[in-house]
Amino acid sequence: MEPKTNFTGKELIEMGFKPGKWFKEAIAHINENQLQGKALNKYLEQFKSPPAVGLHTEVVPFSVNIKAENELEETNVNSVIQTMDALMRTPTLVDGALMPDACPTGPTGTIPVGGVAVAKNAIHPGMHSADICCSVLLTDFGNADPKDVLDAAHGVTHFGPGGRSRENQFRFPMDLLKEMETNYFLNDQKCISAARSHLGTQGDGNHFLFVGISKKTGNTMMVTHHGSRGFGANLYSKGMKVAERFRKELSPETLKQNAWIPIDTEEGEQYWNALQIVRKWTKKNHECIHDATLNSLGINAENRFWNEHNFVFRDDELFYHAKGATPLDAKFMPDITGPRLIPLNMSEPVLIVEGETTKNNLGFAPHGAGRNVSRTQHRKSKSGTFQEIFEEETKGLDARFFSNEIDITELPSAYKNAEAVRNQMEEFGLGTVIDEVMPYGCIMAGDWKKNAPWKKRR
């Protein structure tokens, strides 16, 4: 009688297998059934990792819907194309596009703002970034006075870090909470707490609350711009960790920021569902602010529509990662109720657009005006006091900073020329403007770090 084998994890490693959760169960099965030789190899076939996937040997072609109109823009456009060249060697990608508001962000190979990357059967968390579902929502306030709307909204909204205090929180939708509790990525106290406290908040940076007048109807309209706040950022962090695990196993050559989660895995299915829940939460986040503003004025909305411009959109096996690109094609938005919104800067109208999918636009339009230089470069380029710069650039506008501290990197001069972006939209077939919300005023976070609590303590 042959002595019993005592198979161990060390032998699995020597056979070329990477340690994993499956080791314990597999070793027990092997020893219990005394597997050896061909029987052992046949059993272990199911645990073999597929061969590593290398980068595309050539750059996958992508559409360039942007052109430089001066020397400064030449530098920007060259940088954007360079980073797209590296990005489009990622193994999962099959198509891509650049919008007129494109600008680089992060190291070479990182999807730029204003970029679209189409992956087959894969979701890349790094290609939607931490601000998942950054989006815009418009409510038509009819013949309401724009100052009344802006004042009411100022008393309702919340900018800056963190969330609302417990007594000021909006009522959380229980059906959404139930969905969160059934999702692997979202069902933890940190996520749920952020979802509750950040509801009805707008964050900082380029997020805004804008009030203006419809050029077509003369009605007062309010537009908010923000993403999923800490709730979405938590999902992004978890998604990147899972994607990195797959990257190490499937494609070590792929840049870390371009790691992906295969959609045909349990993790892929759960992550896709988590994105849809975050999308619902973000839309609700906008609606809380708009509805509370309507209620404070005692009026009803005449119309409302919204769209994301920083998200992953699905068309069967293809996943369109839009890092700052407005979906034109209705197939990307299951709850589409109207045209799309493209804000430019606080002194320019918010464009209301429609459009058709073409080979070069892939079903997308730009999401704004974009930047040619960083915030730091812009700050260094300006002369005069912040107050002087602010007064010059916001003449005729009711422009406010929630923190009462001016952030000159959000003033109109920090952005690309709006007319040039509009001209390139027309030239490249990136949507048709059907109305414009002419600016009355806006609220932004401002430089909330200037008087931050930790600085006061110091």
C-alpha positions as CSV (number, residue, x, y, z in Angstrom):
1,M,0.0,0.0,0.0
2,E,1.5,3.4,-1.1
3,P,2.0,5.9,1.7
4,K,-0.5,8.8,1.7
5,T,0.8,12.0,0.1
6,N,0.8,15.2,2.1
7,F,0.5,17.9,-0.6
8,T,1.4,21.4,0.5
9,G,1.2,25.0,-0.6
10,K,5.0,25.0,-1.2
11,E,4.5,22.4,-3.9
12,L,1.8,24.5,-5.6
13,I,4.2,27.4,-5.7
14,E,7.0,25.2,-7.1
15,M,4.5,24.2,-9.8
16,G,4.2,27.9,-10.8
17,F,0.9,28.8,-9.0
18,K,0.6,32.2,-7.2
19,P,-0.7,32.0,-3.6
20,G,-4.4,32.7,-3.4
21,K,-7.5,32.1,-1.3
22,W,-8.1,28.9,-3.3
23,F,-4.9,27.2,-2.0
24,K,-6.5,26.0,1.2
25,E,-9.5,24.3,-0.4
26,A,-7.4,22.9,-3.3
27,I,-4.8,21.4,-1.0
28,A,-7.5,19.8,1.2
29,H,-9.2,18.3,-2.0
30,I,-5.8,17.0,-3.3
31,N,-4.9,15.2,-0.1
32,E,-8.4,13.9,0.5
33,N,-8.5,12.3,-2.9
34,Q,-4.8,11.5,-3.0
35,L,-4.4,13.1,-6.4
36,Q,-1.1,12.5,-8.3
37,G,0.3,12.6,-11.8
38,K,-2.2,13.2,-14.6
39,A,-5.2,13.4,-12.1
40,L,-3.4,16.1,-10.1
41,N,-2.5,18.2,-13.2
42,K,-6.1,17.8,-14.6
43,Y,-7.5,19.1,-11.3
44,L,-5.1,22.1,-11.2
45,E,-5.9,23.2,-14.8
46,Q,-8.8,25.3,-13.5
47,F,-6.5,27.4,-11.3
48,K,-3.9,28.2,-14.0
49,S,-3.6,31.9,-14.7
50,P,-4.1,32.9,-18.3
51,P,-0.9,34.1,-20.1
52,A,0.0,37.7,-19.3
53,V,-1.5,40.1,-21.8
54,G,1.0,42.6,-23.3
55,L,0.5,46.1,-24.4
56,H,-0.7,46.8,-28.0
57,T,2.4,46.8,-30.2
58,E,0.9,49.8,-32.0
59,V,-1.2,52.7,-30.8
60,V,-4.9,52.0,-31.3
61,P,-6.1,54.9,-33.6
62,F,-8.1,57.6,-31.9
63,S,-10.0,60.7,-33.1
64,V,-8.5,64.2,-32.5
65,N,-11.3,66.7,-32.2
66,I,-9.0,69.5,-31.0
67,K,-6.6,71.9,-32.7
68,A,-4.2,74.6,-31.3
69,E,-5.0,78.2,-32.1
70,N,-1.9,79.7,-30.5
71,E,1.5,78.8,-29.1
72,L,0.2,78.0,-25.6
73,E,-2.4,75.7,-27.0
74,E,0.2,74.0,-29.2
75,T,2.0,72.8,-26.0
76,N,-1.3,71.6,-24.5
77,V,-2.4,69.7,-27.6
78,N,1.0,68.1,-28.1
79,S,0.9,66.9,-24.4
80,V,-2.6,65.6,-24.8
81,I,-1.8,63.6,-27.9
82,Q,1.4,62.2,-26.3
83,T,-0.5,60.9,-23.3
84,M,-3.2,59.5,-25.5
85,D,-0.6,57.6,-27.6
86,A,0.6,55.9,-24.4
87,L,-2.9,55.3,-23.1
88,M,-4.1,53.7,-26.4
89,R,-1.6,50.9,-26.0
90,T,-3.6,49.5,-23.1
91,P,-4.6,46.0,-24.1
92,T,-8.3,46.4,-23.5
93,L,-8.8,49.5,-25.6
94,V,-10.3,49.5,-29.0
95,D,-11.1,53.1,-29.8
96,G,-10.7,56.6,-28.4
97,A,-11.3,60.3,-28.9
98,L,-10.2,63.8,-27.7
99,M,-12.5,66.7,-27.2
100,P,-11.7,70.4,-27.8
101,D,-11.5,71.0,-24.0
102,A,-8.8,68.3,-23.6
103,C,-5.9,68.9,-21.2
104,P,-3.4,66.5,-19.6
105,T,-3.7,65.3,-16.0
106,G,-1.2,63.1,-14.2
107,P,1.8,61.2,-15.7
108,T,2.0,60.3,-19.4
109,G,-0.4,57.5,-20.3
110,T,-3.1,58.8,-18.0
111,I,-6.5,59.5,-19.7
112,P,-6.7,63.3,-20.1
113,V,-9.6,65.5,-19.1
114,G,-11.6,65.7,-22.3
115,G,-10.7,62.1,-23.3
116,V,-12.8,59.1,-24.3
117,A,-11.4,55.6,-24.1
118,V,-13.4,52.6,-25.3
119,A,-12.6,49.2,-23.6
120,K,-13.8,45.8,-24.5
121,N,-15.3,43.8,-21.6
122,A,-13.4,45.9,-19.0
123,I,-13.9,48.7,-16.6
124,H,-10.9,51.0,-15.8
125,P,-11.5,52.8,-12.5
126,G,-8.6,55.2,-13.2
127,M,-10.3,56.3,-16.3
128,H,-13.3,57.7,-14.5
129,S,-11.2,58.9,-11.5
130,A,-12.3,59.7,-8.0
131,D,-15.0,62.2,-9.0
132,I,-17.3,59.5,-10.3
133,C,-20.3,60.7,-12.1
134,C,-19.4,64.4,-12.2
135,S,-22.5,65.8,-13.8
136,V,-24.8,68.8,-14.4
137,L,-28.5,69.2,-13.7
138,L,-30.7,72.1,-14.9
139,T,-34.1,73.2,-13.5
140,D,-36.3,75.7,-15.2
141,F,-37.7,78.1,-12.6
142,G,-40.0,79.8,-15.0
143,N,-40.4,83.6,-14.6
144,A,-38.7,83.6,-11.1
145,D,-36.4,86.5,-10.4
146,P,-32.8,85.2,-10.9
147,K,-31.6,87.1,-7.8
148,D,-34.3,85.4,-5.7
149,V,-33.2,82.0,-7.1
150,L,-29.5,82.6,-6.4
151,D,-30.2,83.9,-2.9
152,A,-32.5,80.9,-2.1
153,A,-29.9,78.5,-3.5
154,H,-27.1,80.1,-1.5
155,G,-29.1,79.3,1.7
156,V,-29.6,75.7,0.7
157,T,-26.4,74.5,-0.9
158,H,-23.1,73.5,0.7
159,F,-19.6,73.9,-0.6
160,G,-16.2,72.9,0.9
161,P,-14.9,69.8,2.5
162,G,-16.8,67.2,4.4
163,G,-20.6,66.8,4.7
164,R,-23.5,68.3,6.4
165,S,-24.0,68.2,10.2
166,R,-26.5,65.6,11.3
167,E,-29.3,68.2,12.0
168,N,-28.9,69.7,8.5
169,Q,-28.8,66.4,6.5
170,F,-31.3,65.6,3.8
171,R,-33.5,62.6,4.3
172,F,-31.8,59.6,2.8
173,P,-33.8,57.5,0.3
174,M,-34.3,54.0,1.9
175,D,-34.5,52.2,-1.5
176,L,-31.0,53.5,-2.3
177,L,-29.7,52.4,1.1
178,K,-31.0,48.9,0.4
179,E,-29.2,48.8,-2.9
180,M,-26.0,49.9,-1.2
181,E,-26.3,47.2,1.4
182,T,-26.4,44.5,-1.2
183,N,-23.3,45.6,-3.0
184,Y,-19.9,44.3,-2.1
185,F,-18.1,47.6,-2.8
186,L,-20.5,49.9,-1.0
187,N,-21.8,48.0,2.0
188,D,-19.5,49.4,4.7
189,Q,-19.9,52.1,7.3
190,K,-17.5,54.5,5.7
191,C,-19.3,54.5,2.4
192,I,-22.8,54.7,4.0
193,S,-21.8,57.5,6.3
194,A,-20.3,59.5,3.4
195,A,-23.5,58.9,1.3
196,R,-25.7,60.2,4.2
197,S,-23.6,63.3,5.2
198,H,-22.5,64.4,1.7
199,L,-26.0,64.3,0.2
200,G,-26.8,67.9,-0.9
201,T,-23.2,69.0,-1.0
202,Q,-21.1,70.2,-3.9
203,G,-17.4,70.0,-2.9
204,D,-14.9,72.4,-4.3
205,G,-12.7,73.0,-7.3
206,N,-14.6,73.8,-10.5
207,H,-18.0,72.7,-9.1
208,F,-20.6,75.4,-9.1
209,L,-24.2,76.6,-8.8
210,F,-25.1,78.8,-11.8
211,V,-28.2,80.9,-12.4
212,G,-29.1,82.4,-15.7
213,I,-31.7,83.3,-18.3
214,S,-32.7,81.1,-21.2
215,K,-32.0,82.9,-24.5
216,K,-34.9,81.1,-26.1
217,T,-37.7,81.5,-23.5
218,G,-36.5,84.2,-21.1
219,N,-37.1,81.8,-18.2
220,T,-34.8,81.7,-15.2
221,M,-32.7,78.5,-15.0
222,M,-30.4,77.0,-12.3
223,V,-27.6,74.6,-13.1
224,T,-25.5,72.7,-10.6
225,H,-22.2,70.9,-11.3
226,H,-20.7,68.3,-9.0
227,G,-20.0,64.6,-8.7
228,S,-20.4,61.9,-6.1
229,R,-18.3,63.4,-3.4
230,G,-16.8,61.2,-0.7
231,F,-19.2,58.4,-1.5
232,G,-17.9,58.0,-5.0
233,A,-14.3,58.5,-3.9
234,N,-14.6,55.5,-1.6
235,L,-15.8,53.4,-4.5
236,Y,-12.9,54.6,-6.7
237,S,-10.3,53.7,-4.0
238,K,-11.7,50.2,-3.7
239,G,-12.0,49.7,-7.4
240,M,-8.4,50.7,-8.0
241,K,-7.2,48.1,-5.4
242,V,-9.2,45.4,-7.1
243,A,-8.1,46.5,-10.6
244,E,-4.4,46.4,-9.4
245,R,-4.8,42.8,-8.3
246,F,-6.1,41.9,-11.8
247,R,-3.3,44.0,-13.4
248,K,-0.6,42.1,-11.6
249,E,-2.1,38.8,-12.7
250,L,-3.3,39.7,-16.2
251,S,-1.1,42.4,-17.6
252,P,1.9,43.6,-15.5
253,E,3.1,45.8,-18.4
254,T,-0.1,47.9,-18.2
255,L,0.4,51.2,-16.4
256,K,-0.9,51.1,-12.9
257,Q,-3.4,54.0,-13.5
258,N,-4.8,52.0,-16.4
259,A,-5.5,48.7,-14.5
260,W,-8.9,47.2,-15.2
261,I,-11.5,44.9,-13.7
262,P,-12.8,42.3,-16.2
263,I,-16.5,42.5,-16.6
264,D,-17.0,38.7,-16.8
265,T,-15.9,38.3,-13.1
266,E,-17.9,38.6,-9.9
267,E,-15.9,41.8,-9.1
268,G,-16.6,43.2,-12.5
269,E,-20.4,42.7,-12.2
270,Q,-20.4,44.1,-8.6
271,Y,-18.3,47.1,-9.7
272,W,-20.6,47.9,-12.6
273,N,-23.6,47.7,-10.3
274,A,-21.9,49.9,-7.8
275,L,-21.3,52.6,-10.5
276,Q,-25.0,52.6,-11.2
277,I,-25.9,53.1,-7.5
278,V,-23.4,56.0,-7.3
279,R,-25.0,57.5,-10.4
280,K,-28.4,57.4,-8.7
281,W,-27.0,58.9,-5.6
282,T,-25.4,61.7,-7.5
283,K,-28.5,62.6,-9.4
284,K,-30.4,62.6,-6.1
285,N,-27.6,64.9,-4.7
286,H,-28.4,67.5,-7.4
287,E,-32.1,67.1,-7.0
288,C,-32.0,67.7,-3.2
289,I,-30.4,71.2,-3.8
290,H,-32.8,72.1,-6.7
291,D,-35.9,70.9,-4.9
292,A,-35.0,72.7,-1.6
293,T,-34.5,75.9,-3.6
294,L,-37.9,75.5,-5.3
295,N,-39.6,74.8,-2.0
296,S,-38.0,77.9,-0.3
297,L,-39.4,80.0,-3.1
298,G,-42.8,78.2,-3.2
299,I,-42.7,77.5,-6.9
300,N,-42.8,74.4,-9.1
301,A,-40.2,73.4,-11.7
302,E,-41.2,73.9,-15.4
303,N,-38.6,71.5,-16.7
304,R,-35.5,69.6,-15.7
305,F,-32.8,67.5,-17.3
306,W,-29.3,66.3,-16.5
307,N,-26.3,64.4,-17.8
308,E,-23.0,63.0,-16.5
309,H,-19.8,63.9,-18.1
310,N,-17.4,61.9,-16.1
311,F,-18.5,58.3,-16.1
312,V,-18.4,54.8,-17.7
313,F,-21.1,54.2,-20.3
314,R,-21.9,50.8,-21.6
315,D,-22.9,49.6,-25.1
316,D,-23.1,45.8,-24.8
317,E,-19.4,44.6,-24.5
318,L,-18.0,48.1,-25.0
319,F,-17.3,50.4,-22.1
320,Y,-16.9,54.1,-22.9
321,H,-14.8,55.8,-20.3
322,A,-15.5,59.5,-20.6
323,K,-13.1,61.5,-18.5
324,G,-14.8,64.8,-19.0
325,A,-17.0,64.3,-22.1
326,T,-20.7,64.9,-22.5
327,P,-22.8,61.9,-23.9
328,L,-24.7,62.9,-27.0
329,D,-26.0,59.4,-27.8
330,A,-29.2,58.5,-25.9
331,K,-28.1,54.9,-25.7
332,F,-25.6,56.0,-23.0
333,M,-28.3,57.4,-20.7
334,P,-31.2,55.1,-19.7
335,D,-33.2,58.0,-18.1
336,I,-32.6,60.6,-20.7
337,T,-35.3,63.4,-20.5
338,G,-33.9,66.2,-22.7
339,P,-30.9,67.8,-24.3
340,R,-27.4,67.9,-22.7
341,L,-25.6,70.7,-20.9
342,I,-22.1,72.1,-21.5
343,P,-20.9,74.8,-19.1
344,L,-18.0,77.0,-20.2
345,N,-17.1,79.5,-17.4
346,M,-19.0,81.8,-15.0
347,S,-19.1,84.7,-17.5
348,E,-20.2,82.5,-20.5
349,P,-23.6,80.8,-21.1
350,V,-24.3,77.2,-20.3
351,L,-24.9,75.6,-23.7
352,I,-27.9,73.3,-24.2
353,V,-27.0,70.9,-27.0
354,E,-28.2,67.9,-29.0
355,G,-26.2,65.8,-31.5
356,E,-25.7,62.7,-33.5
357,T,-23.1,60.0,-33.1
358,T,-20.3,60.1,-35.7
359,K,-17.1,58.1,-36.3
360,N,-15.0,60.8,-34.8
361,N,-17.1,61.9,-31.8
362,L,-18.0,58.3,-30.7
363,G,-21.3,59.8,-29.4
364,F,-19.7,62.5,-27.2
365,A,-19.2,66.3,-27.0
366,P,-16.9,68.4,-24.8
367,H,-17.9,68.9,-21.2
368,G,-16.7,72.5,-20.8
369,A,-14.0,74.9,-21.7
370,G,-11.0,73.1,-20.2
371,R,-7.6,74.6,-19.2
372,N,-4.4,75.3,-21.1
373,V,-2.3,75.8,-18.0
374,S,-2.4,74.5,-14.4
375,R,-3.9,76.5,-11.5
376,T,-0.5,77.3,-10.2
377,Q,0.7,78.6,-13.6
378,H,-2.5,80.7,-14.0
379,R,-2.1,82.2,-10.5
380,K,1.5,83.2,-11.3
381,S,0.5,84.8,-14.6
382,K,-1.9,87.3,-12.9
383,S,-0.9,90.7,-11.5
384,G,-2.9,92.8,-9.0
385,T,-4.8,91.9,-5.9
386,F,-7.3,89.0,-5.9
387,Q,-10.1,91.5,-5.3
388,E,-9.0,93.6,-8.4
389,I,-8.7,90.6,-10.6
390,F,-12.1,89.3,-9.4
391,E,-13.9,92.7,-10.0
392,E,-12.4,93.0,-13.5
393,E,-13.4,89.4,-14.6
394,T,-16.9,89.3,-13.0
395,K,-18.1,92.7,-14.0
396,G,-21.9,92.6,-14.4
397,L,-22.2,89.2,-12.6
398,D,-23.4,88.2,-9.2
399,A,-20.5,85.9,-8.6
400,R,-20.0,84.5,-5.1
401,F,-17.6,82.3,-3.2
402,F,-19.2,80.2,-0.5
403,S,-16.1,80.4,1.7
404,N,-16.0,84.2,1.2
405,E,-12.4,83.8,-0.1
406,I,-11.7,84.5,-3.8
407,D,-10.3,81.6,-5.9
408,I,-8.8,83.3,-9.0
409,T,-8.1,79.9,-10.6
410,E,-11.8,79.6,-11.2
411,L,-12.3,82.9,-12.8
412,P,-12.9,83.1,-16.6
413,S,-9.2,83.7,-17.5
414,A,-8.3,80.3,-16.0
415,Y,-10.1,78.5,-18.8
416,K,-9.7,78.1,-22.6
417,N,-11.3,80.7,-24.9
418,A,-14.9,79.7,-24.9
419,E,-15.5,80.9,-28.5
420,A,-12.7,78.7,-29.7
421,V,-14.2,75.6,-28.0
422,R,-17.6,76.4,-29.6
423,N,-16.0,76.9,-33.0
424,Q,-14.3,73.5,-32.7
425,M,-17.6,71.9,-31.6
426,E,-19.1,73.0,-34.9
427,E,-16.0,72.1,-37.0
428,F,-15.8,68.6,-35.6
429,G,-19.5,67.9,-35.4
430,L,-19.7,67.7,-31.6
431,G,-23.3,68.7,-30.9
432,T,-25.6,71.5,-32.0
433,V,-26.4,74.4,-29.6
434,I,-30.3,74.7,-29.3
435,D,-30.4,77.2,-26.4
436,E,-28.1,79.1,-24.1
437,V,-28.5,79.9,-20.4
438,M,-27.1,83.5,-20.3
439,P,-25.2,84.1,-17.0
440,Y,-26.7,86.1,-14.1
441,G,-24.5,84.8,-11.3
442,C,-23.0,81.8,-9.6
443,I,-21.7,80.3,-6.4
444,M,-18.4,78.4,-6.1
445,A,-16.5,77.0,-3.1
446,G,-13.7,79.6,-3.3
447,D,-10.4,79.2,-1.5
448,W,-11.8,77.4,1.5
449,K,-8.2,76.3,2.5
450,K,-7.2,79.9,3.3
451,N,-9.0,79.9,6.7
452,A,-9.0,76.1,7.2
453,P,-9.4,75.0,10.9
454,W,-5.9,73.4,10.9
455,K,-4.4,76.7,9.9
456,K,-6.2,78.6,12.6
457,R,-4.9,76.1,15.2
458,R,-1.4,76.4,13.9
